[in-house]
Structure formats: structure tokens, C-alpha cells
Amino acid sequence: MRRMNGYLKAGLLLTGFLAALIILGYFWTPYDPTAMAVGPKTDAPSLAHWMGTDNFGRDIFSRVLKGAGMTFAIALSTVAIGAVCGTAVGALTGYFGGVVDDALMRFNDALTAFPSILLALVIISVLGPGSKYNVVLALGIVFIPSFARVTRTAFAALREVNYVKSARLMGAGNGRILAVHILPNTMQVLLPAITIGFNNAVLAEASMSYLGIGVTPPDASLGYMLSEAQSMFTLAPWYAVGTGLVIILLVFGVGLIGEGLQRRGNEVA
Amino acid sequence: MKYAAKRIAMLLVTMVIVSFLAFAAFSMISGNAAEIMLGTQATPERLAALEKELGLDRPLLVRYGAWLAGFFTGDLGISISYKQPVGELIAPKVLVTLCLSVLSFLLIAVLAIPLGVWSARRSGGRLDGVRTAFNQLCMAVPPFFTGILLTWLFSTTLKWFTHGRFPELGTDFLGALKYMLFAAVSLAIPRIAMTVRMLRSTVLEEMQKDYVRTAISRGNDRAGVLYRHVLKNALVPVVTFLAQTMAEIVAGGIVVEQVFAIPGLGRLLVASISNRDYPVVQAIVVILAFWVVLAGTVADLINQRIDPRLRLGGGS
């Protein structure tokens, strides 16, 4: 393991803490997040209700835990789709090159010029709005080109290095070279790309759900909860503040990890 | 000139491809537009009649041609849910979104460039880590959350503007600008942070180059070299980045318009997606896509003015 820097440490600590809370939230929340009147209505944060209660007397901390769980799960699956498919495309085009490479990358460049939210909105309106699976699919597809672009460059650069050549001379097949010899060496660009992708996914999912075309009730994500919170802001401002803070901390933590990874990469290079 | 002509030709080709893809994607699913319009009153005869009226019985390419021509004649079909011509529905909103985007873009350009240079000059200092962390924090703030807070502070508490009562752009332009300023600020914050980070790293990279060492060894001071030589070279990637920012603002505006209840393209787009009003969605998507591609082209043209190497067709 290479040296950790301050950004990486702080980011891992913050993200680890949030992830632990979120995982806890899958199994246990202080109150039932959907049960009404578990406390007084629009109660300010207190020891009994850490983030207060909303108009219906629901416990906001419990709701935020559940909502963050949904956002987290969507972001993770989105990045998984984008990273796996994108890396596959990038590996094949970067390693083999040729006409397919040229054509695909032209197409890719055109796609990456478009803001991810806009593309996701187009895809979701084709797939049909208001389903969490469609959100994952739409965002996953949107993230493929950016991962493909990043990994293609790495695979193309490593195609002709000596250890790859020697593996080829020893009779290793293309599949083995790609997976065993090149892939681990692309982590330096892939890992920061994953952190950026994760943050984009969190923000994009939150935006779409806020707009009412992402995750819809009975499921609740942080974005959907913010739109709910906006309508009761004067009575229960802590609802919006609590929800927003969790989004910010989640993105901030992962952003710090990305910054740390990039700096570590630069030091080595 | 030759470069510009080539770039504009490329812009047109891209636009045709993008608009065709958008058209084809929505045609695949909106074949049942007639069905949505008729709702429960759909009978096979009525359906056929309406399809004929809407021109849905013609082949895809013919319909695409007619639709594309509509962008020049203003005839983009009829909205399914508003029963109004799409052109009429969209025209006033284009202006609103344009104003919001330009306002936000100006904020970003005016604030981010000096901040980025300042941050590069201060790099390696004691507070460098704090500044980087603060930068990351600003990037993490979603514009719609800032929007909710700003609405509460400036509308509910300070009453500087009335949320939900957007002044008519034609009659009260300044009032409308004031209303939009808050939306523009919430859009700008994360993008300013990103631009600062980007400019900082390009300036630092540029400062490592040989010509900087030469200039300094000949007795120029660092600040002079920075402003006279480095900044111009560091600006090329930043211009490209700002073009991307222009695109991101338009996309981010979709959400922020909703937060501030600004009647722009984004709000109409979201409502139309929920209503499955495909003629409207299609038209807005193509307009926004054109905006994105145009921004990229303008950035390339500016860069080729800044960097003569690009004009001669070489790489940078």
C-alpha cells in the first residue's frame, strides 16, 4: 500500500463513517421512517429526534437514513454499470484500435460533451419516469462513455510497454493480458474516475428525484425528500438542512478521496 | 477562416446527427401519441384518423425532414397536454433560460478566473490544504439545496423577491434579472469551485515549463511572467472547460428553475416528461443540444484565436 495523504485519510474517514451509518440504516432506524406521529409535529432537533420531525410527525433522522440508503445504492449500482461496461469498451477499443476504435471514440466524444443530467433526462423520458430501476439504467448508460474514454487512453498507452510485450512473447492470450497485466495498472486513472462518477451519480439521482421523475413514493431518496422538505421549509427547516447536509457530506467525502488519489498518482508519476 | 468554416460545417453535421437521434428515440415510443391524446375515447377509426392528421402514418425519414424544417418555419407540431403549438409554447421560455444561463455564466467567468490565479499564486502555502478542502466542499453543494436556502433567506425572510411570482421579462426586465440572480448564484457556486481548481492546476503546470524559467532567469518577476505569458497559455484548456460549463449550466438550470419556480425551458421539459408530452420534450432536447454543441464550437474558435498552433492545424 502506498503512502496515504491527508485528503485520502480525511475522505476515507468521513465516507467510512457515513457508509457505516447508511448500512446500519438498512437494518435499523431509531423510528419507523414512514410512521406518522412518532413524535410531536414539526419538532425541532432534540435528543429523542436528532434531526427533528416533519409536518406529519415523522422522525427525520430515520427518514434521512433510509433515503441516504436509497441514494447510496443507486449511486453504487450506477457507477458499477458505468465502470464495468465503460472499462470493457475502453479496453477493447484501446487495446485493439482500428476502425471500430475511431468510430466509437468519435461517438463517445460527442456524447461526453453533453451534461449527464440532460442525457439522463432524455433516457429516462424514453424509458418512462418514476422508477428507481429506470433511474439506475439511465444514469448507468450515461456514465459509460466517460469511463470508456478514461480507460481507453490507459489501455492504448500500455499496449506496447515492455511487460505486455514480454507476456505476449510468453504466449499469454489477449484476454489474460488485458485482465491480468494491463487492468491493474489502469487503477491509477480508474479509481479517481470512479469517485467522480459516484459523486455525479449522487447529484444526478438527487436532482432527478427532486424533480419528481426519479425515485417516487413509496420509495424515498434524498432528492425526493428535499422536494418534500422545501414545501415545509418555514415550519420545519431542519428537514431540508438535515437532508442537504447528508448529500453534501457524502459528496464531499468521496470528493476528498478522489483528490487524495489523484495527488498520490501525481506523486508517483 | 478556413478553420472556422470547417468547424461550422462540423457543427451542422453534429446537429443533424443529434437531432435525428433525438427524433428517432422519441418516435420509437411516441408512435402512440395519438393514443395518449385520445385517452379512453380511442377507437381504431379515430386513432387512424388522428394519426393521419398528425402525419404519424408517414415513414420515419419523411417525418424527420418535416420536423427539422419546422425549426426554421416555427411549426414544431402541437403539444399533447397543452393543445398548443409547440413553437408558441417554447419561444418565451427560451429567452428566460437564456438570460438565466448568461447571468450565471458571467458570475462564473468574472469570479473564477481571478480566484483561480490567486489560488495558484498561493499554492504551497500554509493554508493550501484548507483551500483545497473548501473547494471540494463547494463542489459538493447541490445547486438545488443552495436554492432552497437562498429562497428561504431572500424571499421568505428578507422579502427581496417573491417566490413564485416571476416578473414578466418584457415589462420588468430588471425585476426579472433580480429574481434570477439568486438562481444564478446557486448554479454558479459549484462551477466556480471547479473552474478555480482547473485553472489552478493548469497555471501551476504551465509555471513548470522552460520558458517560465528562462523569463525569470532574465530578471522578470514571477507576477509579471504569470500575467504576461503564463495566463494566456493556461487559458486554452480553461476556455474549453468554460464551454462545458455553459452546457452544464443549461442542464443544471433544469433543476434550479424548478426550485425558484422560474418559467423557463427546464420547467417545461420536466413537466412534459412527466406528462409524456413528447413533441415538447423532443423540441426542447434539440434546442438544449444545439446550445451545448454551439458552446463547444465557440470555445474552439476562441482557442484557435488564442493559440496559433491550433490555427495551423497542429496539435497543442
HADDOCK unambig.tbl for C-alpha pairs under 7 A between the chains (distance, minus, plus):
assign (segid A and resid 114 and name CA) (segid B and resid 247 and name CA) 6.99 0.50 0.50
assign (segid A and resid 114 and name CA) (segid B and resid 292 and name CA) 6.67 0.50 0.50
assign (segid A and resid 115 and name CA) (segid B and resid 247 and name CA) 6.32 0.50 0.50
assign (segid A and resid 115 and name CA) (segid B and resid 248 and name CA) 5.40 0.50 0.50
assign (segid A and resid 115 and name CA) (segid B and resid 251 and name CA) 6.29 0.50 0.50
assign (segid A and resid 117 and name CA) (segid B and resid 251 and name CA) 6.23 0.50 0.50
assign (segid A and resid 118 and name CA) (segid B and resid 251 and name CA) 5.66 0.50 0.50
assign (segid A and resid 125 and name CA) (segid B and resid 273 and name CA) 5.65 0.50 0.50
assign (segid A and resid 126 and name CA) (segid B and resid 26 and name CA) 6.60 0.50 0.50
assign (segid A and resid 126 and name CA) (segid B and resid 29 and name CA) 6.78 0.50 0.50
assign (segid A and resid 129 and name CA) (segid B and resid 274 and name CA) 6.72 0.50 0.50
assign (segid A and resid 203 and name CA) (segid B and resid 142 and name CA) 6.62 0.50 0.50
assign (segid A and resid 207 and name CA) (segid B and resid 255 and name CA) 6.43 0.50 0.50
assign (segid A and resid 211 and name CA) (segid B and resid 255 and name CA) 6.79 0.50 0.50
assign (segid A and resid 213 and name CA) (segid B and resid 274 and name CA) 6.74 0.50 0.50
assign (segid A and resid 230 and name CA) (segid B and resid 148 and name CA) 6.50 0.50 0.50
assign (segid A and resid 244 and name CA) (segid B and resid 145 and name CA) 6.08 0.50 0.50
assign (segid A and resid 248 and name CA) (segid B and resid 140 and name CA) 5.16 0.50 0.50
assign (segid A and resid 248 and name CA) (segid B and resid 141 and name CA) 5.41 0.50 0.50
assign (segid A and resid 251 and name CA) (segid B and resid 140 and name CA) 5.20 0.50 0.50
assign (segid A and resid 252 and name CA) (segid B and resid 136 and name CA) 6.15 0.50 0.50
assign (segid A and resid 252 and name CA) (segid B and resid 137 and name CA) 5.43 0.50 0.50
assign (segid A and resid 252 and name CA) (segid B and resid 140 and name CA) 5.23 0.50 0.50
assign (segid A and resid 255 and name CA) (segid B and resid 136 and name CA) 6.31 0.50 0.50
assign (segid A and resid 256 and name CA) (segid B and resid 136 and name CA) 6.82 0.50 0.50
